[in-house]
Amino acid sequence: MNIKAVEDVDGYTVLEMSMWGFEKLSLKEKMLIYHLWHACVAGDRISYEQNYKYALELRDLFLDILEYEDYIPSEVYKNILSYAKNIITHHGIHDSRSTAKFMPKFSAEELREAVKIAHEHGFRHKLTTDIERAMFEPDVDVMLTQKNPTKGDIITESKNTFYHDVTLKDVESFEDKYPLNSTLVKEEGKLVEKVWRAGNAKVPAGQYAKELKETVRHLSNAKEYADEPYRKILDMLIGYFETGDPKLFDDYNIAWLKADEKVDTIIGFIEQYLDARGCKGSYEGVVFFRDEESNRIVRAIADSAQYLEDRAPWDNRYKKKWNHIPIATAVMQVIGTGTAGPTCFAGVNLPNPQWIREKYNSRNFYIANITYASRTAFTDVLWSEFIENPEDKILVEGAFHARGPVHVTLHEVIGHGSGKVNPELKGDPKDYLREYYSTLEETRAESCALYFMWDTKLISEGILSEQDAKAGYLAYAVEYMTHLARCDGEEMIHADHERARSIIIRYLLEKGSCIFYKKDGKTYPKIMDYGLARVHVGELLSDIMRIKAEGDYDACKSLVEKYGIYFDKGLRDEIVRRAKKAEYPSNFAYVMCYPELVKDDSGKTIDVILKHYPSMIAQGMAIRKISG
């Protein structure tokens, strides 16, 4: 299947979301997708509000000024268009991966002149001093999530909107009643939680009520096309959005864990990466359907969960007994909104609370079409530029697609789903490990994937081969190098997933099972001993599991700061140059699918078809029209 590259957004190559299998769904299943799609999109603007105080205002200003192309000087307009694409790609003016602010390619004077010209033809937006400072002053509102502050603390230096007039000291002894879904503010010297909820006859509306009411309306419409068990699950989700009650969300998650629907959604305030404190959840909405063709590998790994847990390299005290075989499914993603798109994840393991995972297990999704697209686009460039040895090139090229679903599924199912904490630990490990928890958990999941790739049972059953496992290690080292290009202009690595990759590779470099060598002025990776590399990954994984299980903050901080944050700037600069010359993108984003009803002459819906947005701006315009 060919992968279509639509456009470039400052190093992010925008791909058209590939899709297969939708046409085989029943009309009922397609209609369920239709209404779940609208439920997810209805809340998209929440992400702008959560990300940054001026994000929505900037989105509207730049989308609307594009209408005045005929009047604005062409070079200025070109740069304004580029900035608008960035805003849609990242839900604001900060990169969705690093959370660092990106700077415009036009000057403040050029923007003022463009706005002045547009005003003469009916443009209504105004530039304020605060907006100009936010855009053009490099030292203003630098990071949405700052886990390594230099002046204030992790809350005051983070510029997302989860907290207002609150410091880290204020929350040290504060217990959130609505940990995932509230804004924490200080009123008359006291901390107050502003709950995110739609409200109903018994509960007053809260923040984001307008958007959540629309989400509730579309979820209610979706129930008509859902089977009875799933209908009840949607009812529970609706109740949570109306009341904001965390207990209802726990109940929903526990019920959702028992489901294995062909069509499903992940929607709500889920991941906590944006909050430096690791508490508040960012809005996301994903709709997907089962990919029957890719399920064999995913199911086989899920069936082996207890077998792999028993053979994990960590202490037996931290090994859990899986009460049920985890539900793991290969799926086709139709839409990702909020923090789930246009930059998309390849897999997911939910729910996040440790106590639910230990008692009820988890659900795991391998996003087949996203993984296929991101792993297929530009692979020829990747191997030709960043692998020097011809035999190594043959190794990774031959095993590239085979290891993709295995790595992602091991990461999600075993990585995030495995292990148990010390029963004497009161609360969730994230409460102890705080700003370093997300990095540690992603490192644990990635290490699990690399470690278990070599398991003899998986190899003997044909899930992957020893060559695939070798390719997995070498490709991982290559990807560490190429991902350094994402740190162009940065002093440190900010994103948790990138920190995880850095911890693993730098640990292997220190141990000597992996090296970087130079030839003809270019740096290349080499795995010196694959068996030894696996041993070293196991050692690291054992330590990580102990840190999590015991809530050892000092050890966690030491590990992350030693291996995960800093990098060789000379190597980074070299990789940036090589990637640009080879036209290899630093990252990917997606133009998604949208559902369109097909009706007969009487107005009856007879089918639903999926279409692609033609560009990032078209996608942003269309979603704004729906979500506001």
C-alpha positions as CSV (number, residue, x, y, z in Angstrom):
1,M,0.0,0.0,0.0
2,N,1.4,3.4,-1.0
3,I,1.7,6.0,1.7
4,K,0.8,9.5,0.5
5,A,2.8,12.4,1.9
6,V,0.5,15.5,1.7
7,E,2.8,18.4,2.9
8,D,5.5,19.4,5.3
9,V,5.0,21.4,8.5
10,D,8.4,22.5,9.7
11,G,10.0,19.0,9.9
12,Y,6.7,17.2,10.4
13,T,5.8,15.3,7.3
14,V,2.0,15.2,7.0
15,L,0.8,11.8,5.8
16,E,-2.7,10.8,4.6
17,M,-4.0,8.3,7.1
18,S,-4.1,5.0,5.3
19,M,-7.2,2.8,5.8
20,W,-8.3,-0.7,5.0
21,G,-11.3,-2.8,6.0
22,F,-13.9,-0.1,6.6
23,E,-15.9,-1.2,3.6
24,K,-16.4,-4.6,5.2
25,L,-18.2,-3.2,8.2
26,S,-22.0,-3.4,8.6
27,L,-24.1,-0.2,8.2
28,K,-24.8,-0.4,12.0
29,E,-21.0,-0.5,12.7
30,K,-20.4,2.4,10.3
31,M,-23.1,4.5,11.9
32,L,-21.6,3.8,15.3
33,I,-18.3,5.1,14.0
34,Y,-20.1,8.2,12.6
35,H,-21.5,9.2,15.9
36,L,-18.4,8.4,18.0
37,W,-16.4,10.4,15.5
38,H,-18.6,13.4,16.2
39,A,-18.4,12.9,19.9
40,C,-14.6,13.0,19.8
41,V,-14.4,16.0,17.5
42,A,-16.9,17.9,19.6
43,G,-14.2,18.3,22.4
44,D,-11.2,19.1,20.2
45,R,-11.2,22.8,21.2
46,I,-10.7,21.7,24.8
47,S,-7.1,20.8,23.9
48,Y,-6.4,24.3,22.7
49,E,-7.7,25.6,26.0
50,Q,-5.7,23.2,28.1
51,N,-2.5,23.7,26.1
52,Y,-2.1,27.4,26.4
53,K,-4.1,30.5,27.4
54,Y,-3.9,32.1,24.0
55,A,-4.1,29.0,21.8
56,L,-7.7,29.3,20.7
57,E,-7.3,33.0,20.0
58,L,-4.3,32.4,17.9
59,R,-5.9,29.5,16.1
60,D,-8.8,31.7,15.1
61,L,-6.7,34.7,14.1
62,F,-4.5,32.7,11.8
63,L,-7.1,30.5,10.2
64,D,-9.2,33.6,9.5
65,I,-6.4,35.7,8.1
66,L,-5.7,33.1,5.5
67,E,-8.9,34.3,3.7
68,Y,-7.0,37.5,2.7
69,E,-4.3,35.9,0.6
70,D,-5.0,38.2,-2.4
71,Y,-4.1,41.3,-0.3
72,I,-1.1,40.2,1.8
73,P,2.4,40.2,0.3
74,S,3.1,36.7,-1.0
75,E,6.2,35.9,1.1
76,V,4.6,37.1,4.3
77,Y,1.4,35.1,3.5
78,K,3.5,32.0,2.9
79,N,5.1,32.3,6.3
80,I,1.7,33.0,7.9
81,L,0.3,29.9,6.3
82,S,3.2,27.9,7.7
83,Y,2.5,29.2,11.2
84,A,-1.2,28.4,10.9
85,K,-0.4,24.8,9.9
86,N,1.8,24.5,12.9
87,I,-1.0,25.8,15.2
88,I,-3.4,23.1,13.8
89,T,-0.8,20.4,14.0
90,H,0.1,21.1,17.6
91,H,-3.2,22.6,19.0
92,G,-1.3,25.8,19.8
93,I,2.1,27.5,19.4
94,H,4.1,24.8,21.3
95,D,5.4,21.6,19.8
96,S,3.2,18.6,20.8
97,R,6.2,16.4,21.4
98,S,8.7,18.6,23.1
99,T,6.1,21.2,24.4
100,A,8.7,23.9,23.4
101,K,7.4,27.1,21.7
102,F,8.0,27.4,18.0
103,M,8.9,30.8,16.6
104,P,7.2,32.4,13.5
105,K,9.2,33.0,10.3
106,F,7.7,36.5,9.9
107,S,8.4,39.6,12.1
108,A,6.0,41.4,14.4
109,E,6.0,44.3,12.0
110,E,5.1,42.1,9.0
111,L,2.2,40.6,11.0
112,R,1.0,44.0,12.1
113,E,1.0,45.1,8.5
114,A,-0.8,42.0,7.3
115,V,-3.5,42.4,9.9
116,K,-3.8,46.1,9.0
117,I,-4.3,45.2,5.3
118,A,-6.8,42.5,6.3
119,H,-8.7,44.9,8.4
120,E,-9.3,47.1,5.4
121,H,-11.1,44.1,3.8
122,G,-13.3,43.1,6.7
123,F,-10.9,41.2,9.1
124,R,-12.1,41.5,12.7
125,H,-9.3,40.0,14.8
126,K,-7.0,42.4,16.7
127,L,-3.4,41.9,17.8
128,T,-2.7,42.6,21.5
129,T,0.5,43.3,23.2
130,D,0.2,40.0,25.1
131,I,-0.4,38.0,21.9
132,E,2.7,39.6,20.3
133,R,4.9,38.9,23.3
134,A,3.7,35.3,23.4
135,M,4.5,34.9,19.7
136,F,7.7,36.9,19.2
137,E,9.6,37.0,22.5
138,P,11.6,33.8,22.8
139,D,11.8,34.0,26.6
140,V,8.0,34.3,27.2
141,D,6.0,31.2,27.9
142,V,8.7,28.9,26.6
143,M,7.4,25.5,27.6
144,L,4.0,24.0,28.1
145,T,5.6,21.3,30.4
146,Q,8.8,22.1,32.2
147,K,10.1,19.2,34.3
148,N,13.5,20.7,34.7
149,P,12.9,24.3,35.8
150,T,15.7,26.9,36.2
151,K,13.8,29.8,37.8
152,G,10.6,28.8,39.3
153,D,9.2,25.3,39.8
154,I,7.6,22.6,37.5
155,I,4.2,24.2,37.8
156,T,5.0,27.9,37.5
157,E,7.4,27.4,34.6
158,S,4.9,25.2,32.7
159,K,2.5,27.2,30.6
160,N,-0.4,24.9,30.2
161,T,-3.6,25.9,31.9
162,F,-4.1,23.2,34.5
163,Y,-3.1,25.6,37.3
164,H,-3.7,29.3,37.9
165,D,-1.7,31.2,40.5
166,V,-0.5,28.0,42.1
167,T,3.0,26.8,43.0
168,L,4.4,23.4,43.5
169,K,4.7,24.1,47.2
170,D,1.0,24.9,47.3
171,V,0.1,21.4,46.1
172,E,2.7,19.4,48.1
173,S,0.1,18.4,50.7
174,F,-3.0,18.9,48.6
175,E,-5.2,15.9,47.7
176,D,-7.1,16.3,44.5
177,K,-10.7,15.1,44.6
178,Y,-10.8,15.4,40.8
179,P,-7.2,14.5,39.9
180,L,-7.7,14.0,36.1
181,N,-10.4,16.5,35.4
182,S,-10.1,19.8,37.1
183,T,-8.2,23.1,36.9
184,L,-6.5,24.0,40.2
185,V,-6.8,27.7,41.2
186,K,-6.1,29.7,44.2
187,E,-9.1,31.8,45.5
188,E,-8.7,33.9,48.7
189,G,-5.6,32.0,49.6
190,K,-7.3,28.5,49.2
191,L,-6.9,25.9,46.5
192,V,-10.1,25.2,44.6
193,E,-10.7,22.6,41.9
194,K,-12.7,23.8,38.9
195,V,-14.2,20.6,37.6
196,W,-14.5,19.8,33.9
197,R,-18.0,18.5,33.4
198,A,-21.2,19.1,31.3
199,G,-23.6,19.1,34.3
200,N,-27.1,17.7,34.4
201,A,-30.3,18.2,36.4
202,K,-28.5,17.3,39.7
203,V,-25.0,18.6,39.1
204,P,-24.1,22.2,38.0
205,A,-22.1,22.7,34.8
206,G,-18.4,23.1,35.1
207,Q,-15.5,24.1,32.9
208,Y,-15.7,22.9,29.2
209,A,-19.4,22.4,29.7
210,K,-20.3,23.6,26.2
211,E,-18.0,21.1,24.5
212,L,-18.8,18.2,26.9
213,K,-22.5,18.6,26.4
214,E,-22.0,18.2,22.6
215,T,-19.8,15.1,23.3
216,V,-22.6,13.7,25.5
217,R,-25.2,14.4,22.8
218,H,-23.2,12.5,20.2
219,L,-22.5,9.6,22.6
220,S,-26.2,9.4,23.3
221,N,-26.8,9.2,19.5
222,A,-24.2,6.5,19.3
223,K,-26.1,4.3,21.7
224,E,-28.8,3.6,19.1
225,Y,-26.2,1.7,17.0
226,A,-24.4,-0.1,19.9
227,D,-25.2,-3.6,21.3
228,E,-26.6,-3.8,24.8
229,P,-23.3,-4.3,26.8
230,Y,-21.6,-1.5,25.0
231,R,-24.6,0.7,25.3
232,K,-24.3,0.5,29.1
233,I,-20.6,1.3,28.9
234,L,-21.5,4.5,26.9
235,D,-24.1,5.4,29.6
236,M,-21.4,5.2,32.2
237,L,-19.1,7.4,30.2
238,I,-21.9,9.9,29.7
239,G,-22.5,10.0,33.4
240,Y,-18.9,10.7,34.0
241,F,-18.8,13.6,31.5
242,E,-22.0,15.1,33.1
243,T,-20.9,14.9,36.7
244,G,-17.1,14.7,36.5
245,D,-17.2,12.1,39.3
246,P,-13.8,10.2,39.3
247,K,-15.6,7.1,40.8
248,L,-17.8,6.9,37.7
249,F,-14.7,7.1,35.5
250,D,-13.2,4.2,37.4
251,D,-16.5,2.2,37.1
252,Y,-16.5,3.0,33.3
253,N,-12.9,1.8,32.9
254,I,-13.6,-1.4,34.8
255,A,-16.6,-2.2,32.6
256,W,-14.8,-1.1,29.4
257,L,-12.0,-3.6,30.3
258,K,-14.5,-6.4,29.8
259,A,-15.5,-5.2,26.4
260,D,-14.0,-6.3,23.1
261,E,-16.1,-4.4,20.6
262,K,-15.4,-4.3,16.9
263,V,-15.9,-0.5,17.0
264,D,-14.7,1.4,20.0
265,T,-13.5,4.8,21.2
266,I,-11.1,6.2,23.7
267,I,-12.4,9.6,24.8
268,G,-11.9,11.8,27.8
269,F,-9.1,13.3,30.0
270,I,-6.7,10.5,29.7
271,E,-2.9,11.0,29.4
272,Q,-1.0,13.0,32.0
273,Y,2.1,13.9,30.1
274,L,1.3,17.6,29.7
275,D,1.0,18.1,33.4
276,A,4.6,18.3,34.9
277,R,3.0,17.1,38.1
278,G,1.7,14.0,36.3
279,C,-1.9,14.5,37.6
280,K,-4.2,16.3,35.2
281,G,-5.5,14.5,32.1
282,S,-5.4,16.0,28.6
283,Y,-8.4,15.7,26.4
284,E,-8.2,13.2,23.6
285,G,-10.7,11.4,21.4
286,V,-9.9,8.3,19.2
287,V,-12.3,6.2,17.1
288,F,-11.2,2.8,15.7
289,F,-12.4,-0.5,14.5
290,R,-10.8,-3.9,14.7
291,D,-8.2,-4.9,12.0
292,E,-8.8,-8.6,11.7
293,E,-5.8,-9.1,9.5
294,S,-3.2,-7.9,12.1
295,N,-4.8,-9.6,15.1
296,R,-2.9,-12.9,15.1
297,I,0.4,-11.5,16.4
298,V,-1.3,-9.2,18.9
299,R,-3.5,-11.9,20.3
300,A,-0.6,-14.4,20.5
301,I,1.4,-11.9,22.6
302,A,-1.6,-11.2,24.9
303,D,-2.1,-14.9,25.4
304,S,1.6,-15.2,26.5
305,A,1.2,-12.4,29.2
306,Q,1.6,-14.7,32.2
307,Y,4.3,-16.7,30.6
308,L,6.4,-13.5,29.8
309,E,5.7,-12.0,33.3
310,D,7.1,-15.2,34.9
311,R,10.3,-14.8,32.8
312,A,10.7,-11.1,33.4
313,P,14.1,-10.1,34.7
314,W,12.8,-8.3,37.8
315,D,12.5,-9.6,41.3
316,N,9.6,-12.1,41.9
317,R,8.2,-9.7,44.5
318,Y,7.2,-7.5,41.7
319,K,5.7,-10.1,39.4
320,K,1.9,-10.1,39.1
321,K,-0.6,-12.8,38.5
322,W,-2.7,-11.9,35.5
323,N,-6.3,-12.5,36.5
324,H,-7.4,-12.7,32.9
325,I,-5.8,-12.8,29.5
326,P,-5.4,-9.1,28.6
327,I,-7.5,-7.9,25.8
328,A,-5.2,-6.8,22.9
329,T,-6.5,-5.7,19.6
330,A,-5.1,-4.5,16.3
331,V,-7.2,-1.6,15.1
332,M,-7.6,0.9,12.3
333,Q,-7.8,4.5,13.6
334,V,-10.4,6.7,11.9
335,I,-9.8,9.9,13.8
336,G,-7.5,11.2,16.6
337,T,-8.3,14.5,18.2
338,G,-6.8,16.5,21.1
339,T,-3.6,15.0,22.2
340,A,-4.3,11.9,20.0
341,G,-4.0,13.9,16.7
342,P,-2.9,15.1,14.2
343,T,0.3,13.7,15.8
344,C,-0.7,10.2,16.6
345,F,0.5,7.3,18.8
346,A,1.2,3.8,17.5
347,G,-0.3,1.9,20.4
348,V,-2.0,2.5,23.7
349,N,-2.5,0.6,27.0
350,L,-5.4,1.7,29.3
351,P,-6.6,2.4,31.9
352,N,-3.6,4.2,33.5
353,P,-4.3,3.7,37.3
354,Q,-2.0,1.1,38.7
355,W,-4.6,-0.4,41.0
356,I,-7.0,-1.1,38.1
357,R,-4.2,-2.7,36.1
358,E,-3.2,-5.0,38.9
359,K,-6.7,-6.0,39.9
360,Y,-8.5,-6.0,36.5
361,N,-5.7,-6.0,33.9
362,S,-5.8,-3.6,30.9
363,R,-6.7,-3.2,27.3
364,N,-4.1,-2.8,24.6
365,F,-4.4,-1.5,21.1
366,Y,-1.9,-1.7,18.3
367,I,-2.8,1.0,15.8
368,A,-2.1,-0.9,12.6
369,N,-2.6,1.9,10.0
370,I,-0.6,4.5,12.0
371,T,2.3,2.2,12.6
372,Y,2.3,1.0,9.0
373,A,2.4,4.6,7.7
374,S,5.0,5.9,10.0
375,R,7.2,2.9,9.6
376,T,6.9,2.7,5.8
377,A,7.3,6.4,4.8
378,F,10.9,7.3,4.1
379,T,12.4,4.0,5.3
380,D,14.7,3.8,2.3
381,V,16.2,7.2,3.2
382,L,16.5,6.1,6.8
383,W,18.6,3.0,6.2
384,S,20.6,4.4,3.4
385,E,21.7,7.5,5.4
386,F,22.1,6.2,8.9
387,I,23.3,2.6,8.5
388,E,26.7,2.1,7.0
389,N,27.2,-1.7,6.9
390,P,25.5,-3.3,3.9
391,E,24.8,-6.5,6.0
392,D,23.1,-4.4,8.6
393,K,21.0,-2.7,6.0
394,I,19.8,-6.0,4.7
395,L,19.0,-7.1,8.3
396,V,16.8,-4.1,9.2
397,E,15.1,-3.9,5.8
398,G,14.1,-7.6,5.9
399,A,12.8,-7.4,9.4
400,F,11.3,-3.9,9.6
401,H,7.6,-4.7,9.2
402,A,7.8,-8.0,11.1
403,R,9.0,-6.4,14.2
404,G,6.7,-3.3,14.1
405,P,3.5,-4.9,15.6
406,V,5.6,-7.1,17.9
407,H,7.5,-4.1,19.4
408,V,4.3,-2.0,19.8
409,T,2.3,-4.8,21.3
410,L,5.0,-5.9,23.7
411,H,5.4,-2.2,24.7
412,E,1.7,-1.8,25.5
413,V,0.5,-5.3,26.6
414,I,3.5,-6.5,28.6
415,G,5.4,-3.2,29.2
416,H,2.6,-1.1,30.6
417,G,0.4,-4.0,31.8
418,S,3.0,-6.0,33.7
419,G,4.4,-5.8,37.2
420,K,3.0,-5.0,40.6
421,V,4.1,-2.6,43.3
422,N,5.0,-3.1,46.9
423,P,1.7,-3.6,48.7
424,E,3.0,-1.4,51.5
425,L,3.2,1.5,49.1
426,K,0.3,3.7,49.8
427,G,-1.2,5.2,46.6
428,D,-0.1,5.0,43.0
429,P,3.7,5.0,42.1
430,K,3.1,8.2,40.2
431,D,2.3,10.0,43.4
432,Y,5.8,9.2,44.6
433,L,7.8,9.5,41.4
434,R,5.9,12.7,40.4
435,E,7.5,14.5,37.4
436,Y,9.7,11.6,36.5
437,Y,7.0,8.9,36.6
438,S,5.9,9.1,32.9
439,T,9.5,8.9,31.7
440,L,10.2,5.9,33.9
441,E,7.0,4.1,32.8
442,E,7.7,4.7,29.1
443,T,11.3,3.4,29.6
444,R,9.9,0.3,31.4
445,A,7.5,-0.4,28.5
446,E,10.2,0.1,25.8
447,S,12.7,-2.0,27.7
448,C,10.1,-4.8,28.0
449,A,9.6,-4.7,24.2
450,L,13.3,-5.0,23.6
451,Y,13.9,-7.7,26.2
452,F,11.0,-10.0,25.2
453,M,11.7,-9.8,21.5
454,W,14.3,-12.5,22.2
455,D,11.9,-14.8,24.0
456,T,12.3,-18.4,22.7
457,K,8.6,-19.1,22.8
458,L,7.8,-16.0,20.6
459,I,10.5,-17.0,18.2
460,S,9.5,-20.7,18.1
461,E,5.9,-19.8,17.4
462,G,6.9,-17.7,14.5
463,I,5.7,-14.4,15.9
464,L,9.1,-13.1,15.0
465,S,12.6,-14.5,14.3
466,E,16.0,-14.0,15.8
467,Q,16.8,-11.8,12.8
468,D,13.8,-9.7,13.6
469,A,15.0,-9.3,17.2
470,K,18.5,-8.2,16.1
471,A,16.9,-5.7,13.7
472,G,14.8,-4.4,16.5
473,Y,17.9,-3.5,18.6
474,L,19.9,-2.0,15.7
475,A,16.9,0.0,14.4
476,Y,16.2,1.3,17.9
477,A,19.8,2.7,18.0
478,V,19.3,4.3,14.6
479,E,16.0,5.8,15.7
480,Y,17.7,7.3,18.8
481,M,20.1,9.1,16.6
482,T,17.5,10.3,14.1
483,H,15.2,11.5,16.9
484,L,18.0,13.8,18.1
485,A,16.9,16.0,15.1
486,R,13.8,16.7,17.1
487,C,16.0,18.5,19.7
488,D,17.3,21.0,17.2
489,G,17.9,24.2,19.1
490,E,17.1,22.6,22.4
491,E,19.3,22.2,25.5
492,M,17.7,19.0,26.7
493,I,15.2,16.3,25.8
494,H,11.7,17.1,27.0
495,A,9.3,14.5,25.7
496,D,8.9,11.4,27.9
497,H,9.0,8.9,25.1
498,E,12.2,10.5,23.7
499,R,13.7,10.5,27.2
500,A,12.9,6.7,27.5
501,R,14.7,6.0,24.2
502,S,17.7,8.0,25.4
503,I,17.9,6.2,28.7
504,I,18.0,2.8,27.0
505,I,20.5,3.6,24.3
506,R,22.8,5.6,26.5
507,Y,22.8,2.8,29.1
508,L,23.8,0.3,26.4
509,L,26.5,2.8,25.2
510,E,27.9,3.0,28.7
511,K,27.9,-0.8,29.0
512,G,29.6,-1.2,25.6
513,S,27.1,-3.6,24.0
514,C,26.2,-0.7,21.6
515,I,28.7,1.8,20.1
516,F,28.6,4.8,17.8
517,Y,31.4,4.9,15.3
518,K,32.5,7.4,12.6
519,K,33.3,6.7,9.0
520,D,33.9,9.4,6.4
521,G,32.7,12.1,8.9
522,K,29.4,10.4,9.6
523,T,28.3,8.7,12.8
524,Y,26.7,5.2,12.7
525,P,25.4,2.8,15.4
526,K,26.6,-0.8,15.9
527,I,25.4,-3.5,18.2
528,M,28.6,-5.2,19.4
529,D,26.9,-8.2,20.9
530,Y,23.2,-8.8,20.6
531,G,23.0,-11.3,23.4
532,L,24.9,-9.0,25.8
533,A,22.7,-6.1,24.8
534,R,19.7,-8.1,25.9
535,V,21.4,-8.8,29.2
536,H,22.0,-5.1,29.7
537,V,18.4,-4.2,28.8
538,G,17.3,-6.8,31.4
539,E,19.5,-5.3,34.1
540,L,18.1,-1.8,33.3
541,L,14.5,-3.2,33.3
542,S,15.0,-4.9,36.7
543,D,16.2,-1.7,38.3
544,I,13.3,0.3,36.7
545,M,10.7,-2.1,38.0
546,R,12.2,-1.9,41.5
547,I,12.1,1.9,41.3
548,K,8.5,1.9,40.3
549,A,7.4,-0.8,42.8
550,E,9.1,1.0,45.7
551,G,8.3,4.5,44.6
552,D,12.0,5.4,44.9
553,Y,12.0,9.1,43.8
554,D,15.7,9.7,44.3
555,A,16.7,6.7,42.2
556,C,14.2,7.6,39.5
557,K,15.5,11.2,39.4
558,S,19.1,10.0,39.2
559,L,18.4,7.5,36.4
560,V,16.4,10.0,34.3
561,E,18.9,12.9,34.8
562,K,21.9,10.7,34.0
563,Y,20.7,9.1,30.8
564,G,17.4,10.6,29.7
565,I,17.7,14.4,29.6
566,Y,21.0,15.5,28.0
567,F,22.6,14.6,24.7
568,D,25.7,15.1,22.6
569,K,25.1,18.4,20.9
570,G,27.7,17.8,18.3
571,L,26.0,14.5,17.3
572,R,22.6,16.3,17.3
573,D,23.9,19.0,15.0
574,E,25.4,16.4,12.7
575,I,22.1,14.4,12.5
576,V,20.1,17.6,11.9
577,R,22.4,18.4,8.9
578,R,22.2,14.9,7.5
579,A,18.5,14.6,8.0
580,K,17.8,17.8,6.2
581,K,20.1,16.9,3.3
582,A,18.5,13.5,2.9
583,E,15.0,15.1,3.4
584,Y,14.3,12.7,6.2
585,P,11.4,14.1,8.4
586,S,11.9,14.5,12.2
587,N,8.3,13.5,12.8
588,F,5.0,12.7,11.3
589,A,1.5,14.1,11.5
590,Y,-1.7,13.0,9.8
591,V,-4.7,14.3,7.9
592,M,-7.5,12.1,9.1
593,C,-10.6,10.5,7.8
594,Y,-14.1,11.9,8.1
595,P,-17.3,10.0,7.7
596,E,-19.9,11.1,5.1
597,L,-23.5,9.7,5.0
598,V,-24.8,8.3,1.7
599,K,-28.6,8.6,1.3
600,D,-31.1,7.3,-1.2
601,D,-33.7,9.4,-2.9
602,S,-36.0,9.2,0.1
603,G,-33.3,10.6,2.4
604,K,-32.6,7.2,4.2
605,T,-29.0,6.6,5.0
606,I,-27.8,3.5,3.1
607,D,-24.1,3.8,3.6
608,V,-21.2,5.7,5.3
609,I,-18.0,6.4,3.4
610,L,-14.7,7.7,4.6
611,K,-13.0,10.6,3.0
612,H,-9.6,12.3,3.7
613,Y,-9.1,16.0,4.5
614,P,-6.8,17.3,1.7
615,S,-4.5,19.4,3.9
616,M,-3.8,20.3,7.5
617,I,-5.5,23.7,7.1
618,A,-8.6,22.1,5.6
619,Q,-8.7,19.6,8.5
620,G,-8.3,22.5,11.0
621,M,-11.1,24.5,9.4
622,A,-13.5,21.5,9.3
623,I,-12.9,20.5,12.9
624,R,-13.2,24.1,14.1
625,K,-16.6,24.3,12.4
626,I,-17.8,21.3,14.4
627,S,-16.1,21.9,17.7
628,G,-16.1,25.7,17.8
